[in-house]
Amino acid sequence: MWYKAASHVPNIHAFCKTHQLLSFLIQVPYVPSSVKQVRNMMSLLQGRSGKLVDLGSGDGRIVLEAYKQGFRPTVGYELNPWLLQLSNFRAWRAGCYGKVFFRREDLWKVSSSHTEARSLSQQVPLLERKLLSELPDGACVVAARFPFLNWTPTSIAGDSLETAWAYNITAVRQAGSGARPVECPPIRCQGNKQLSDF
């Protein structure tokens, strides 16, 4: 799975419409990934398969490309309801409606525990800790535009604003414990999982 996360302020579930509006207004602005950036992220996942989760999925372009590349299931999480509608429209137009899934959820409330590869397109400082505590060994995290400052990437694609960094969670954990990182083989899908596993 690969994961793209935006630095959303945690969604405040409130019973008051004013708070719901405030929650919507304080989100990070939508900045779509470029075609080149998506290509760079996908190149870092070449030879992998399995689940894909895109946190802060925007208009769904990464989820759709991952589906075309053979990742199953593919799920995008996005707080902005307008972008969710656009994502579903793009999925319908691409013939993928009902095959890819988009959910309106806060990235801080989405469990990563069954994720195998992920992509990140915007910096989320607290995300390092969340991913390390929830992702299984061998998972791949792909970040775009902003690298994880405390992790050493296993590979890099592109340059400037189009740069993408891949991190192997096993290697990140070993480096954090003082152990020497090892090269991990590509991740293979471990069978069909239910979407509820996300």
N, CA, C and O atoms as a DFTB+ gen file, in Angstrom:
792 C
 N C O
     1  1       0.824      -1.161       0.000
     2  2       0.000       0.000       0.000
     3  2       0.873       1.229       0.000
     4  3       1.946       1.215       0.603
     5  1       0.470       2.246      -0.626
     6  2       1.215       3.479      -0.472
     7  2       0.271       4.525       0.017
     8  3      -0.941       4.417      -0.169
     9  1       0.796       5.510       0.622
    10  2      -0.020       6.408       1.394
    11  2       0.390       7.842       1.141
    12  3       1.577       8.166       1.169
    13  1      -0.551       8.677       0.901
    14  2      -0.318      10.106       0.712
    15  2      -1.118      10.800       1.793
    16  3      -2.341      10.666       1.835
    17  1      -0.469      11.522       2.650
    18  2      -1.206      12.155       3.746
    19  2      -1.045      13.654       3.718
    20  3       0.042      14.169       3.457
    21  1      -2.101      14.335       3.979
    22  2      -2.069      15.792       4.102
    23  2      -2.068      16.136       5.573
    24  3      -2.549      15.358       6.397
    25  1      -1.537      17.281       5.906
    26  2      -1.482      17.678       7.310
    27  2      -2.783      18.356       7.717
    28  3      -2.822      19.564       7.950
    29  1      -3.837      17.570       7.798
    30  2      -5.130      18.088       8.235
    31  2      -5.125      18.297       9.731
    32  3      -4.516      17.523      10.469
    33  1      -5.795      19.327      10.180
    34  2      -6.058      19.487      11.596
    35  2      -7.099      18.426      11.934
    36  3      -8.056      18.253      11.180
    37  1      -6.937      17.706      13.055
    38  2      -7.919      16.672      13.373
    39  2      -9.348      17.197      13.270
    40  3      -9.671      18.274      13.771
    41  1     -10.168      16.434      12.627
    42  2     -11.555      16.819      12.422
    43  2     -12.282      16.843      13.763
    44  3     -12.217      15.884      14.532
    45  1     -12.964      17.931      14.031
    46  2     -13.707      18.081      15.274
    47  2     -15.150      17.677      15.006
    48  3     -15.900      18.394      14.344
    49  1     -15.528      16.506      15.537
    50  2     -16.903      16.058      15.356
    51  2     -17.752      16.771      16.392
    52  3     -17.648      16.506      17.589
    53  1     -18.587      17.670      15.921
    54  2     -19.405      18.461      16.833
    55  2     -20.861      18.382      16.407
    56  3     -21.175      18.109      15.249
    57  1     -21.725      18.623      17.349
    58  2     -23.142      18.599      17.050
    59  2     -23.627      19.940      16.530
    60  3     -24.734      20.042      16.001
    61  1     -22.815      20.954      16.675
    62  2     -23.194      22.301      16.263
    63  2     -22.720      22.551      14.838
    64  3     -21.561      22.278      14.526
    65  1     -23.572      23.055      13.976
    66  2     -23.197      23.332      12.595
    67  2     -22.034      24.311      12.510
    68  3     -21.219      24.218      11.591
    69  1     -21.943      25.232      13.432
    70  2     -20.843      26.204      13.433
    71  2     -19.513      25.480      13.574
    72  3     -18.562      25.804      12.863
    73  1     -19.425      24.515      14.466
    74  2     -18.184      23.767      14.654
    75  2     -17.879      22.900      13.445
    76  3     -16.714      22.722      13.091
    77  1     -18.909      22.358      12.807
    78  2     -18.673      21.556      11.605
    79  2     -18.115      22.439      10.506
    80  3     -17.225      22.012       9.769
    81  1     -18.611      23.651      10.378
    82  2     -18.106      24.578       9.377
    83  2     -16.667      24.957       9.709
    84  3     -15.818      25.011       8.819
    85  1     -16.388      25.220      10.987
    86  2     -15.033      25.558      11.412
    87  2     -14.080      24.419      11.074
    88  3     -12.980      24.653      10.572
    89  1     -14.495      23.202      11.347
    90  2     -13.671      22.042      11.044
    91  2     -13.327      21.996       9.556
    92  3     -12.194      21.684       9.189
    93  1     -14.285      22.300       8.715
    94  2     -14.070      22.283       7.266
    95  2     -13.129      23.411       6.853
    96  3     -12.277      23.214       5.986
    97  1     -13.268      24.593       7.461
    98  2     -12.486      25.756       7.062
    99  2     -11.029      25.693       7.475
   100  3     -10.196      26.337       6.838
   101  1     -10.677      24.933       8.530
   102  2      -9.303      24.936       9.000
   103  2      -8.452      23.820       8.390
   104  3      -7.346      23.571       8.868
   105  1      -8.927      23.162       7.376
   106  2      -8.148      22.140       6.708
   107  2      -7.027      22.773       5.889
   108  3      -7.072      23.951       5.534
   109  1      -6.030      21.957       5.607
   110  2      -4.928      22.395       4.757
   111  2      -5.439      22.553       3.335
   112  3      -6.246      21.742       2.881
   113  1      -4.984      23.588       2.617
   114  2      -5.452      23.787       1.240
   115  2      -5.109      22.593       0.352
   116  3      -4.108      21.907       0.560
   117  1      -5.945      22.368      -0.621
   118  2      -5.755      21.279      -1.578
   119  2      -4.690      21.673      -2.593
   120  3      -4.816      22.687      -3.280
   121  1      -3.646      20.863      -2.679
   122  2      -2.595      21.046      -3.675
   123  2      -2.409      19.692      -4.346
   124  3      -1.799      18.796      -3.762
   125  1      -2.926      19.526      -5.572
   126  2      -2.857      18.212      -6.221
   127  2      -1.435      17.822      -6.592
   128  3      -0.594      18.676      -6.874
   129  1      -1.184      16.536      -6.587
   130  2       0.090      16.010      -7.052
   131  2       0.140      16.146      -8.565
   132  3      -0.856      15.924      -9.255
   133  1       1.312      16.514      -9.072
   134  2       1.477      16.632     -10.523
   135  2       1.590      15.237     -11.141
   136  3       1.803      14.251     -10.435
   137  1       1.448      15.170     -12.442
   138  2       1.589      13.897     -13.162
   139  2       2.977      13.318     -12.910
   140  3       3.118      12.118     -12.674
   141  1       3.998      14.166     -12.959
   142  2       5.368      13.708     -12.739
   143  2       5.549      13.207     -11.310
   144  3       6.227      12.205     -11.084
   145  1       4.951      13.893     -10.357
   146  2       5.067      13.475      -8.968
   147  2       4.395      12.117      -8.741
   148  3       4.940      11.260      -8.045
   149  1       3.221      11.928      -9.325
   150  2       2.536      10.635      -9.212
   151  2       3.400       9.545      -9.848
   152  3       3.532       8.453      -9.295
   153  1       3.986       9.841     -11.004
   154  2       4.861       8.882     -11.688
   155  2       6.053       8.521     -10.791
   156  3       6.419       7.350     -10.687
   157  1       6.653       9.520     -10.148
   158  2       7.786       9.256      -9.254
   159  2       7.376       8.379      -8.078
   160  3       8.100       7.454      -7.710
   161  1       6.212       8.668      -7.483
   162  2       5.744       7.862      -6.356
   163  2       5.491       6.422      -6.787
   164  3       5.860       5.480      -6.085
   165  1       4.867       6.262      -7.932
   166  2       4.573       4.910      -8.413
   167  2       5.855       4.157      -8.770
   168  3       5.925       2.939      -8.603
   169  1       6.857       4.867      -9.256
   170  2       8.122       4.193      -9.599
   171  2       8.784       3.612      -8.347
   172  3       9.463       2.588      -8.426
   173  1       8.594       4.249      -7.214
   174  2       9.156       3.734      -5.970
   175  2       8.432       2.486      -5.478
   176  3       8.951       1.755      -4.635
   177  1       7.251       2.245      -5.997
   178  2       6.471       1.081      -5.596
   179  2       6.484      -0.021      -6.640
   180  3       5.774      -1.018      -6.506
   181  1       7.289       0.154      -7.678
   182  2       7.359      -0.836      -8.749
   183  2       7.753      -2.197      -8.170
   184  3       8.665      -2.292      -7.348
   185  1       7.068      -3.227      -8.601
   186  2       7.335      -4.575      -8.120
   187  2       6.580      -4.935      -6.855
   188  3       6.687      -6.062      -6.372
   189  1       5.830      -4.013      -6.321
   190  2       5.044      -4.272      -5.116
   191  2       3.577      -4.448      -5.501
   192  3       3.146      -4.042      -6.581
   193  1       2.838      -5.052      -4.607
   194  2       1.392      -5.181      -4.786
   195  2       0.770      -5.226      -3.404
   196  3       1.476      -5.251      -2.396
   197  1      -0.528      -5.238      -3.361
   198  2      -1.220      -5.289      -2.073
   199  2      -2.131      -4.104      -1.910
   200  3      -2.598      -3.513      -2.884
   201  1      -2.374      -3.767      -0.667
   202  2      -3.299      -2.686      -0.342
   203  2      -2.645      -1.333      -0.527
   204  3      -1.425      -1.199      -0.436
   205  1      -3.470      -0.332      -0.787
   206  2      -3.005       1.045      -0.885
   207  2      -3.948       1.924      -0.097
   208  3      -5.167       1.834      -0.245
   209  1      -3.378       2.782       0.746
   210  2      -4.154       3.778       1.469
   211  2      -3.555       5.131       1.153
   212  3      -2.339       5.308       1.232
   213  1      -4.392       6.083       0.797
   214  2      -3.952       7.441       0.486
   215  2      -4.642       8.368       1.469
   216  3      -5.844       8.613       1.359
   217  1      -3.882       8.888       2.437
   218  2      -4.455       9.793       3.423
   219  2      -4.328      11.215       2.915
   220  3      -3.235      11.665       2.571
   221  1      -5.445      11.920       2.869
   222  2      -5.477      13.239       2.244
   223  2      -5.514      13.044       0.746
   224  3      -4.708      13.626       0.019
   225  1      -6.448      12.224       0.275
   226  2      -6.458      11.764      -1.123
   227  2      -6.883      12.808      -2.141
   228  3      -6.801      12.556      -3.343
   229  1      -7.336      13.977      -1.693
   230  2      -7.658      15.044      -2.642
   231  2      -8.654      14.610      -3.695
   232  3      -9.747      14.144      -3.372
   233  1      -8.277      14.762      -4.963
   234  2      -9.183      14.420      -6.067
   235  2      -9.096      12.953      -6.480
   236  3      -9.730      12.555      -7.458
   237  1      -8.336      12.152      -5.767
   238  2      -8.295      10.720      -6.004
   239  2      -7.292      10.246      -7.034
   240  3      -7.258       9.055      -7.344
   241  1      -6.479      11.131      -7.572
   242  2      -5.582      10.739      -8.674
   243  2      -4.594       9.656      -8.276
   244  3      -4.270       8.797      -9.096
   245  1      -4.109       9.672      -7.048
   246  2      -3.140       8.659      -6.623
   247  2      -3.832       7.310      -6.434
   248  3      -3.291       6.276      -6.827
   249  1      -5.008       7.315      -5.843
   250  2      -5.767       6.080      -5.657
   251  2      -6.076       5.442      -7.005
   252  3      -5.929       4.232      -7.174
   253  1      -6.503       6.260      -7.963
   254  2      -6.837       5.736      -9.289
   255  2      -5.608       5.182     -10.000
   256  3      -5.682       4.119     -10.617
   257  1      -4.493       5.876      -9.925
   258  2      -3.266       5.389     -10.566
   259  2      -2.789       4.094      -9.918
   260  3      -2.351       3.175     -10.610
   261  1      -2.874       4.021      -8.594
   262  2      -2.463       2.805      -7.890
   263  2      -3.353       1.630      -8.296
   264  3      -2.868       0.510      -8.457
   265  1      -4.644       1.882      -8.460
   266  2      -5.555       0.821      -8.901
   267  2      -5.151       0.333     -10.294
   268  3      -5.132      -0.869     -10.558
   269  1      -4.830       1.273     -11.177
   270  2      -4.393       0.907     -12.532
   271  2      -3.094       0.104     -12.497
   272  3      -2.851      -0.728     -13.371
   273  1      -2.255       0.356     -11.481
   274  2      -0.976      -0.342     -11.349
   275  2      -1.122      -1.697     -10.638
   276  3      -0.133      -2.407     -10.457
   277  1      -2.341      -2.056     -10.239
   278  2      -2.584      -3.381      -9.677
   279  2      -2.728      -3.464      -8.167
   280  3      -2.866      -4.564      -7.632
   281  1      -2.701      -2.347      -7.465
   282  2      -2.899      -2.393      -6.015
   283  2      -4.365      -2.667      -5.719
   284  3      -5.252      -2.062      -6.322
   285  1      -4.620      -3.594      -4.776
   286  2      -5.978      -3.942      -4.379
   287  2      -6.004      -4.251      -2.896
   288  3      -5.109      -4.958      -2.431
   289  1      -6.945      -3.782      -2.135
   290  2      -7.865      -2.702      -2.460
   291  2      -7.155      -1.354      -2.387
   292  3      -6.072      -1.247      -1.811
   293  1      -7.752      -0.357      -2.956
   294  2      -7.237       1.006      -2.888
   295  2      -8.291       1.883      -2.224
   296  3      -9.458       1.883      -2.615
   297  1      -7.852       2.632      -1.206
   298  2      -8.764       3.459      -0.425
   299  2      -8.149       4.836      -0.228
   300  3      -6.972       4.954       0.111
   301  1      -8.949       5.877      -0.442
   302  2      -8.515       7.241      -0.175
   303  2      -9.318       7.827       0.965
   304  3     -10.539       7.682       1.014
   305  1      -8.634       8.487       1.881
   306  2      -9.281       9.179       2.992
   307  2      -9.105      10.676       2.788
   308  3      -7.994      11.150       2.549
   309  1     -10.196      11.415       2.884
   310  2     -10.191      12.854       2.640
   311  2     -11.266      13.496       3.501
   312  3     -12.362      12.954       3.641
   313  1     -10.951      14.661       4.082
   314  2     -11.928      15.376       4.896
   315  2     -12.867      16.253       4.072
   316  3     -14.025      16.442       4.445
   317  1     -12.383      16.782       2.966
   318  2     -13.151      17.733       2.166
   319  2     -14.235      17.004       1.358
   320  3     -13.912      16.208       0.476
   321  1     -15.517      17.267       1.650
   322  2     -16.592      16.555       0.947
   323  2     -16.635      16.865      -0.550
   324  3     -17.053      16.017      -1.338
   325  1     -16.216      18.049      -0.949
   326  2     -16.217      18.387      -2.376
   327  2     -15.171      17.567      -3.118
   328  3     -15.410      17.106      -4.233
   329  1     -14.018      17.390      -2.498
   330  2     -12.977      16.569      -3.122
   331  2     -13.379      15.099      -3.155
   332  3     -13.002      14.376      -4.078
   333  1     -14.133      14.652      -2.167
   334  2     -14.644      13.277      -2.203
   335  2     -15.589      13.088      -3.382
   336  3     -15.540      12.066      -4.066
   337  1     -16.446      14.072      -3.617
   338  2     -17.345      14.004      -4.764
   339  2     -16.550      13.979      -6.070
   340  3     -16.852      13.202      -6.975
   341  1     -15.539      14.832      -6.156
   342  2     -14.686      14.859      -7.344
   343  2     -13.958      13.526      -7.523
   344  3     -13.839      13.031      -8.644
   345  1     -13.476      12.947      -6.432
   346  2     -12.802      11.646      -6.491
   347  2     -13.723      10.571      -7.041
   348  3     -13.331       9.788      -7.907
   349  1     -14.938      10.537      -6.541
   350  2     -15.899       9.537      -7.019
   351  2     -16.266       9.772      -8.482
   352  3     -16.450       8.815      -9.235
   353  1     -16.374      11.029      -8.886
   354  2     -16.633      11.327     -10.296
   355  2     -15.477      10.856     -11.164
   356  3     -15.696      10.240     -12.208
   357  1     -14.258      11.138     -10.746
   358  2     -13.081      10.707     -11.515
   359  2     -13.014       9.185     -11.586
   360  3     -12.640       8.626     -12.617
   361  1     -13.377       8.508     -10.486
   362  2     -13.393       7.042     -10.491
   363  2     -14.440       6.526     -11.474
   364  3     -14.184       5.572     -12.208
   365  1     -15.605       7.144     -11.492
   366  2     -16.660       6.751     -12.425
   367  2     -16.196       6.959     -13.861
   368  3     -16.376       6.085     -14.710
   369  1     -15.595       8.127     -14.135
   370  2     -15.127       8.451     -15.480
   371  2     -14.023       7.488     -15.936
   372  3     -13.914       7.184     -17.124
   373  1     -13.208       7.011     -14.990
   374  2     -12.122       6.088     -15.317
   375  2     -12.583       4.628     -15.349
   376  3     -11.792       3.729     -15.632
   377  1     -13.869       4.400     -15.058
   378  2     -14.384       3.029     -15.049
   379  2     -14.009       2.261     -13.792
   380  3     -14.048       1.031     -13.784
   381  1     -13.651       2.965     -12.741
   382  2     -13.210       2.330     -11.496
   383  2     -14.199       2.504     -10.358
   384  3     -13.929       2.058      -9.242
   385  1     -15.334       3.137     -10.607
   386  2     -16.296       3.385      -9.533
   387  2     -16.756       2.047      -8.956
   388  3     -17.133       1.138      -9.695
   389  1     -16.720       1.942      -7.644
   390  2     -17.083       0.693      -6.977
   391  2     -15.905      -0.255      -6.835
   392  3     -16.006      -1.269      -6.144
   393  1     -14.780       0.063      -7.484
   394  2     -13.565      -0.752      -7.383
   395  2     -12.521      -0.068      -6.503
   396  3     -11.672      -0.727      -5.902
   397  1     -12.596       1.253      -6.436
   398  2     -11.769       2.045      -5.525
   399  2     -12.725       2.696      -4.536
   400  3     -13.909       2.866      -4.826
   401  1     -12.208       3.058      -3.371
   402  2     -13.086       3.568      -2.331
   403  2     -12.526       4.847      -1.734
   404  3     -11.322       4.974      -1.508
   405  1     -13.419       5.786      -1.485
   406  2     -13.052       7.052      -0.876
   407  2     -13.912       7.246       0.367
   408  3     -15.127       7.055       0.336
   409  1     -13.264       7.626       1.456
   410  2     -13.961       7.787       2.719
   411  2     -13.652       9.144       3.318
   412  3     -12.536       9.648       3.194
   413  1     -14.640       9.732       3.965
   414  2     -14.433      11.001       4.655
   415  2     -14.054      10.697       6.099
   416  3     -14.911      10.478       6.955
   417  1     -12.753      10.690       6.344
   418  2     -12.248      10.419       7.684
   419  2     -10.979      11.210       7.924
   420  3     -10.267      11.585       6.992
   421  1     -10.722      11.448       9.170
   422  2      -9.551      12.164       9.633
   423  2      -8.361      11.215       9.662
   424  3      -8.478      10.106      10.184
   425  1      -7.213      11.622       9.112
   426  2      -6.058      10.742       9.064
   427  2      -5.583      10.312      10.441
   428  3      -4.990       9.241      10.576
   429  1      -5.825      11.109      11.454
   430  2      -5.389      10.744      12.797
   431  2      -6.281       9.675      13.412
   432  3      -5.929       9.070      14.425
   433  1      -7.438       9.444      12.795
   434  2      -8.357       8.436      13.319
   435  2      -8.382       7.177      12.457
   436  3      -9.074       6.215      12.789
   437  1      -7.631       7.175      11.349
   438  2      -7.572       6.020      10.459
   439  2      -6.448       5.116      10.934
   440  3      -5.314       5.567      11.090
   441  1      -6.750       3.847      11.165
   442  2      -5.736       2.894      11.600
   443  2      -4.880       2.470      10.423
   444  3      -5.391       2.213       9.333
   445  1      -3.590       2.399      10.643
   446  2      -2.644       1.979       9.613
   447  2      -2.187       0.551       9.835
   448  3      -1.302       0.073       9.125
   449  1      -2.764      -0.139      10.798
   450  2      -2.216      -1.411      11.252
   451  2      -2.197      -2.509      10.198
   452  3      -1.413      -3.449      10.332
   453  1      -3.015      -2.438       9.166
   454  2      -3.031      -3.486       8.153
   455  2      -2.509      -2.985       6.815
   456  3      -2.777      -3.591       5.777
   457  1      -1.778      -1.905       6.831
   458  2      -1.284      -1.301       5.611
   459  2       0.072      -1.874       5.262
   460  3       0.890      -2.116       6.149
   461  1       0.318      -2.092       3.995
   462  2       1.600      -2.633       3.571
   463  2       2.455      -1.602       2.875
   464  3       3.678      -1.673       2.990
   465  1       1.890      -0.654       2.164
   466  2       2.664       0.403       1.515
   467  2       1.820       1.665       1.525
   468  3       0.596       1.594       1.410
   469  1       2.455       2.807       1.662
   470  2       1.715       4.058       1.774
   471  2       2.429       5.167       1.038
   472  3       3.621       5.053       0.753
   473  1       1.722       6.240       0.724
   474  2       2.343       7.409       0.094
   475  2       1.963       8.656       0.853
   476  3       0.840       8.763       1.345
   477  1       2.852       9.574       0.955
   478  2       2.595      10.828       1.659
   479  2       2.924      11.960       0.725
   480  3       4.000      11.964       0.128
   481  1       2.039      12.921       0.575
   482  2       2.366      14.028      -0.315
   483  2       2.578      15.332       0.412
   484  3       3.029      16.299      -0.201
   485  1       2.274      15.402       1.688
   486  2       2.532      16.618       2.446
   487  2       3.077      16.236       3.809
   488  3       2.767      15.170       4.341
   489  1       3.880      17.107       4.360
   490  2       4.540      16.824       5.628
   491  2       3.544      16.772       6.767
   492  3       2.704      17.661       6.908
   493  1       3.635      15.739       7.574
   494  2       2.835      15.590       8.779
   495  2       3.802      15.172       9.880
   496  3       4.109      13.988      10.023
   497  1       4.289      16.153      10.668
   498  2       5.338      15.847      11.652
   499  2       5.007      14.710      12.621
   500  3       5.882      13.893      12.909
   501  1       3.799      14.631      13.123
   502  2       3.459      13.579      14.088
   503  2       3.172      12.235      13.426
   504  3       2.970      11.225      14.100
   505  1       3.159      12.242      12.110
   506  2       2.809      11.017      11.392
   507  2       3.867       9.932      11.535
   508  3       3.539       8.746      11.497
   509  1       5.119      10.313      11.698
   510  2       6.181       9.313      11.875
   511  2       5.832       8.355      13.006
   512  3       5.882       7.136      12.841
   513  1       5.478       8.919      14.154
   514  2       5.163       8.097      15.314
   515  2       3.943       7.209      15.070
   516  3       3.943       6.031      15.427
   517  1       2.907       7.783      14.460
   518  2       1.683       7.024      14.166
   519  2       1.982       5.839      13.257
   520  3       1.553       4.717      13.527
   521  1       2.716       6.091      12.184
   522  2       3.017       5.026      11.228
   523  2       3.907       3.958      11.841
   524  3       3.679       2.768      11.621
   525  1       4.913       4.356      12.605
   526  2       5.786       3.376      13.248
   527  2       5.017       2.488      14.223
   528  3       5.322       1.303      14.355
   529  1       4.032       3.051      14.899
   530  2       3.282       2.256      15.873
   531  2       2.213       1.381      15.225
   532  3       1.791       0.392      15.826
   533  1       1.764       1.718      14.015
   534  2       0.645       0.993      13.427
   535  2       0.985       0.122      12.227
   536  3       0.300      -0.873      11.987
   537  1       2.020       0.462      11.466
   538  2       2.314      -0.293      10.250
   539  2       3.061      -1.585      10.564
   540  3       3.867      -1.632      11.493
   541  1       2.790      -2.637       9.781
   542  2       3.518      -3.897       9.985
   543  2       4.931      -3.804       9.404
   544  3       5.207      -2.959       8.551
   545  1       5.816      -4.676       9.873
   546  2       7.155      -4.739       9.291
   547  2       7.035      -5.012       7.795
   548  3       6.160      -5.759       7.355
   549  1       7.920      -4.400       7.027
   550  2       7.913      -4.583       5.577
   551  2       7.048      -3.584       4.839
   552  3       7.095      -3.510       3.611
   553  1       6.248      -2.803       5.580
   554  2       5.406      -1.800       4.919
   555  2       6.301      -0.761       4.255
   556  3       7.424      -0.515       4.695
   557  1       5.789      -0.164       3.199
   558  2       6.516       0.881       2.486
   559  2       5.724       2.178       2.585
   560  3       4.529       2.209       2.290
   561  1       6.393       3.240       2.999
   562  2       5.782       4.560       3.063
   563  2       6.443       5.404       1.992
   564  3       7.670       5.487       1.930
   565  1       5.641       6.029       1.151
   566  2       6.171       6.907       0.111
   567  2       5.699       8.324       0.415
   568  3       4.502       8.580       0.542
   569  1       6.649       9.229       0.528
   570  2       6.357      10.635       0.809
   571  2       6.732      11.463      -0.404
   572  3       7.720      11.177      -1.081
   573  1       5.945      12.485      -0.675
   574  2       6.249      13.385      -1.787
   575  2       6.270      14.815      -1.276
   576  3       5.536      15.166      -0.352
   577  1       7.109      15.629      -1.878
   578  2       7.318      17.042      -1.535
   579  2       8.069      17.252      -0.236
   580  3       8.985      18.072      -0.189
   581  1       7.707      16.533       0.826
   582  2       8.345      16.705       2.125
   583  2       8.782      15.349       2.664
   584  3       7.942      14.475       2.877
   585  1      10.088      15.156       2.890
   586  2      10.539      13.874       3.446
   587  2      10.301      13.816       4.951
   588  3      10.059      14.837       5.595
   589  1      10.373      12.610       5.496
   590  2      10.371      12.450       6.945
   591  2      11.773      12.808       7.412
   592  3      12.745      12.206       6.955
   593  1      11.893      13.756       8.293
   594  2      13.199      14.250       8.703
   595  2      13.977      13.272       9.578
   596  3      15.207      13.294       9.591
   597  1      13.269      12.418      10.306
   598  2      13.943      11.484      11.216
   599  2      14.131      10.094      10.628
   600  3      14.630       9.205      11.318
   601  1      13.751       9.884       9.395
   602  2      13.879       8.585       8.746
   603  2      14.861       8.676       7.587
   604  3      14.984       9.721       6.948
   605  1      15.555       7.580       7.320
   606  2      16.453       7.505       6.170
   607  2      15.711       6.784       5.047
   608  3      15.264       5.651       5.230
   609  1      15.576       7.432       3.882
   610  2      14.859       6.776       2.778
   611  2      15.647       5.596       2.210
   612  3      16.878       5.604       2.186
   613  1      14.913       4.589       1.756
   614  2      15.552       3.456       1.091
   615  2      15.755       3.745      -0.390
   616  3      16.624       3.150      -1.027
   617  1      14.954       4.657      -0.941
   618  2      15.155       5.103      -2.323
   619  2      14.453       6.438      -2.541
   620  3      13.530       6.805      -1.815
   621  1      14.926       7.158      -3.576
   622  2      14.421       8.489      -3.905
   623  2      14.199       8.565      -5.403
   624  3      14.992       8.027      -6.177
   625  1      13.125       9.230      -5.823
   626  2      12.851       9.431      -7.252
   627  2      12.510      10.899      -7.481
   628  3      11.797      11.505      -6.681
   629  1      13.017      11.470      -8.573
   630  2      12.696      12.837      -8.943
   631  2      13.564      13.858      -8.242
   632  3      14.484      13.514      -7.499
   633  1      13.252      15.132      -8.492
   634  2      13.990      16.216      -7.868
   635  2      13.072      17.408      -7.641
   636  3      11.967      17.470      -8.179
   637  1      13.540      18.340      -6.846
   638  2      12.816      19.564      -6.542
   639  2      11.443      19.251      -5.950
   640  3      11.332      18.386      -5.080
   641  1      10.407      19.934      -6.404
   642  2       9.055      19.699      -5.881
   643  2       8.464      18.366      -6.321
   644  3       7.434      17.940      -5.799
   645  1       9.103      17.715      -7.268
   646  2       8.604      16.429      -7.777
   647  2       9.236      15.237      -7.062
   648  3       8.961      14.093      -7.422
   649  1      10.076      15.481      -6.058
   650  2      10.779      14.407      -5.363
   651  2       9.819      13.541      -4.559
   652  3       8.860      14.031      -3.963
   653  1      10.103      12.241      -4.559
   654  2       9.370      11.277      -3.734
   655  2      10.402      10.415      -3.017
   656  3      11.431      10.061      -3.592
   657  1      10.123      10.080      -1.759
   658  2      11.016       9.285      -0.927
   659  2      10.291       8.032      -0.486
   660  3       9.131       8.098      -0.080
   661  1      10.960       6.888      -0.559
   662  2      10.387       5.624      -0.085
   663  2      11.106       5.207       1.193
   664  3      12.329       5.301       1.299
   665  1      10.322       4.747       2.153
   666  2      10.852       4.303       3.438
   667  2      10.337       2.904       3.731
   668  3       9.137       2.648       3.631
   669  1      11.233       2.002       4.091
   670  2      10.838       0.666       4.503
   671  2      10.706       0.697       6.024
   672  3      11.674       0.990       6.726
   673  1       9.528       0.399       6.527
   674  2       9.261       0.501       7.965
   675  2      10.191      -0.394       8.782
   676  3      10.612      -0.004       9.871
   677  1      10.519      -1.580       8.283
   678  2      11.441      -2.466       8.992
   679  2      12.796      -1.782       9.151
   680  3      13.372      -1.794      10.239
   681  1      13.306      -1.191       8.079
   682  2      14.599      -0.500       8.123
   683  2      14.549       0.712       9.041
   684  3      15.509       0.981       9.763
   685  1      13.441       1.447       9.023
   686  2      13.295       2.621       9.895
   687  2      13.317       2.184      11.354
   688  3      13.969       2.821      12.181
   689  1      12.615       1.109      11.676
   690  2      12.597       0.611      13.056
   691  2      13.987       0.149      13.485
   692  3      14.414       0.432      14.605
   693  1      14.695      -0.557      12.606
   694  2      16.029      -1.041      12.947
   695  2      16.992       0.124      13.157
   696  3      17.813       0.094      14.075
   697  1      16.896       1.140      12.319
   698  2      17.764       2.311      12.461
   699  2      17.456       3.045      13.764
   700  3      18.363       3.566      14.413
   701  1      16.195       3.087      14.144
   702  2      15.796       3.762      15.377
   703  2      16.246       3.031      16.619
   704  3      16.440       3.651      17.665
   705  1      16.415       1.720      16.527
   706  2      16.836       0.932      17.687
   707  2      18.350       0.775      17.744
   708  3      18.879       0.121      18.643
   709  1      19.050       1.379      16.776
   710  2      20.502       1.273      16.747
   711  2      20.992       0.112      15.905
   712  3      22.193      -0.023      15.673
   713  1      20.069      -0.736      15.441
   714  2      20.456      -1.859      14.593
   715  2      20.761      -1.361      13.190
   716  3      20.269      -0.313      12.770
   717  1      21.559      -2.105      12.487
   718  2      21.909      -1.738      11.120
   719  2      20.743      -2.082      10.196
   720  3      20.271      -3.219      10.211
   721  1      20.252      -1.104       9.369
   722  2      19.155      -1.379       8.449
   723  2      19.526      -2.458       7.435
   724  3      20.674      -2.543       7.000
   725  1      18.564      -3.264       7.071
   726  2      18.789      -4.291       6.054
   727  2      17.888      -4.016       4.863
   728  3      16.847      -3.373       4.996
   729  1      18.291      -4.501       3.711
   730  2      17.473      -4.375       2.498
   731  2      16.346      -5.390       2.590
   732  3      16.592      -6.576       2.806
   733  1      15.119      -4.935       2.428
   734  2      13.968      -5.822       2.524
   735  2      13.437      -6.129       1.131
   736  3      13.449      -5.254       0.266
   737  1      12.974      -7.352       0.896
   738  2      12.423      -7.698      -0.412
   739  2      11.110      -6.976      -0.657
   740  3      10.483      -6.495       0.286
   741  1      10.683      -6.894      -1.925
   742  2       9.402      -6.253      -2.227
   743  2       8.256      -6.935      -1.486
   744  3       8.284      -8.141      -1.241
   745  1       7.263      -6.150      -1.139
   746  2       6.098      -6.647      -0.415
   747  2       5.132      -7.293      -1.396
   748  3       4.868      -6.739      -2.463
   749  1       4.618      -8.426      -1.054
   750  2       3.613      -9.118      -1.861
   751  2       2.303      -9.122      -1.103
   752  3       2.284      -9.145       0.128
   753  1       1.225      -9.100      -1.834
   754  2      -0.099      -9.115      -1.216
   755  2      -0.286     -10.399      -0.429
   756  3       0.055     -11.480      -0.910
   757  1      -0.824     -10.288       0.773
   758  2      -1.065     -11.454       1.616
   759  2      -2.519     -11.884       1.539
   760  3      -3.145     -12.142       2.567
   761  1      -3.051     -11.962       0.353
   762  2      -4.432     -12.368       0.177
   763  2      -5.370     -11.180       0.188
   764  3      -4.960     -10.050       0.452
   765  1      -6.603     -11.437      -0.095
   766  2      -7.602     -10.361      -0.118
   767  2      -8.057     -10.038       1.288
   768  3      -8.541     -10.909       2.011
   769  1      -7.903      -8.798       1.667
   770  2      -8.347      -8.339       2.979
   771  2      -9.635      -7.559       2.815
   772  3      -9.905      -6.990       1.758
   773  1     -10.406      -7.542       3.852
   774  2     -11.632      -6.760       3.848
   775  2     -11.298      -5.282       4.027
   776  3     -10.323      -4.941       4.695
   777  1     -12.097      -4.415       3.436
   778  2     -11.866      -2.985       3.613
   779  2     -11.989      -2.569       5.059
   780  3     -11.408      -1.563       5.466
   781  1     -12.735      -3.327       5.843
   782  2     -12.862      -2.994       7.260
   783  2     -11.529      -3.147       7.978
   784  3     -11.364      -2.631       9.084
   785  1     -10.569      -3.852       7.365
   786  2      -9.238      -3.970       7.953
   787  2      -8.528      -2.636       8.002
   788  3      -7.582      -2.472       8.773
   789  1      -8.957      -1.680       7.200
   790  2      -8.340      -0.372       7.221
   791  2      -8.919       0.390       8.383
   792  3      -8.548       1.541       8.613
